[in-house]
Each structure stands twice: as C-alpha cells, then as structure tokens.
Amino acid sequence: MKRSWLLTLLGIALGALAGWAYWYWWGCTNGCAITSSPVNSSLYGGLMGALVVNSFKKEPTVSNNKTNN
C-alpha cells in the first residue's frame, strides 16, 4: 500500500514538473485555458501524471477456491 502511494506521488510530481516545463517553453500568454498559467499547467500535468501511473497498477486478484457441490 505504501508503495502505491509513493508511485502516485511520484507521478504527480513528475507530471507537475512536465506541465510547468511545457508552460515555460511552449505555453501561450493568453487565450489558452491550461497553458496560459504556470499553476494551471502544473496542476493539469500533475493530474495527468497520477492518472498515467495509476493506469499501470495491477489490481489484486481474489481467488475463489469454493466448488459447487
């Protein structure tokens, strides 16, 4: 469980950094909802980072060893 949280936090941090970098080098100054502000771009990047990391998680499998007798 602890590893899961650490991976999610790592995804958020890397995504926020990538979002800020995108704003810094390619973001527009006005008219863009996400990339016109470093805060918006970083928050969006953090959200996307968390979603990407969590999309690769494996769900624990539950084995059902009951037989129908």
C-alpha positions in Angstrom: 0.0 0.0 0.0 2.8 2.4 0.8 4.5 1.7 -2.5 1.2 2.5 -4.3 1.1 6.0 -2.6 4.7 6.7 -3.4 4.3 5.8 -7.1 1.2 8.1 -7.2 3.1 10.9 -5.6 6.0 10.4 -7.9 3.6 10.6 -10.9 2.1 13.8 -9.6 5.5 15.4 -9.1 6.8 14.4 -12.5 3.6 15.4 -14.2 3.6 18.8 -12.4 7.2 19.3 -13.5 6.4 18.4 -17.0 3.4 20.7 -17.0 5.5 23.6 -15.7 8.2 22.9 -18.3 5.5 22.9 -21.1 4.2 26.2 -19.9 7.8 27.6 -19.7 8.9 26.6 -23.2 5.7 26.4 -25.3 2.8 27.8 -23.3 0.8 30.7 -24.7 0.4 34.0 -22.9 -3.4 34.5 -23.3 -6.4 32.7 -24.7 -5.4 29.2 -23.6 -7.2 27.7 -20.6 -4.5 25.3 -19.4 -1.1 26.6 -20.7 -1.6 30.4 -20.1 -0.8 30.0 -16.4 2.1 28.0 -14.8 -0.3 27.0 -11.9 -2.9 25.6 -14.3 -0.4 23.9 -16.4 1.3 22.3 -13.4 -2.0 21.1 -11.8 -3.1 19.6 -15.1 0.3 17.9 -15.5 0.1 16.5 -12.0 -3.3 15.1 -12.6 -2.2 13.5 -15.9 0.9 12.1 -14.2 -1.2 10.5 -11.5 -3.6 9.0 -14.0 -0.8 7.6 -16.1 1.0 6.0 -13.1 -2.3 4.5 -11.8 -3.3 3.1 -15.2 -0.4 0.6 -14.9 -1.3 -0.7 -11.5 -2.4 -4.3 -11.2 -5.4 -4.9 -9.1 -5.1 -7.7 -6.6 -6.7 -10.9 -7.7 -9.1 -12.7 -5.4 -9.1 -16.5 -5.8 -12.3 -18.3 -5.2 -11.5 -21.9 -4.3 -15.1 -22.9 -3.4 -16.6 -25.6 -5.5 -20.2 -26.0 -6.2 -21.1 -29.4 -4.6 
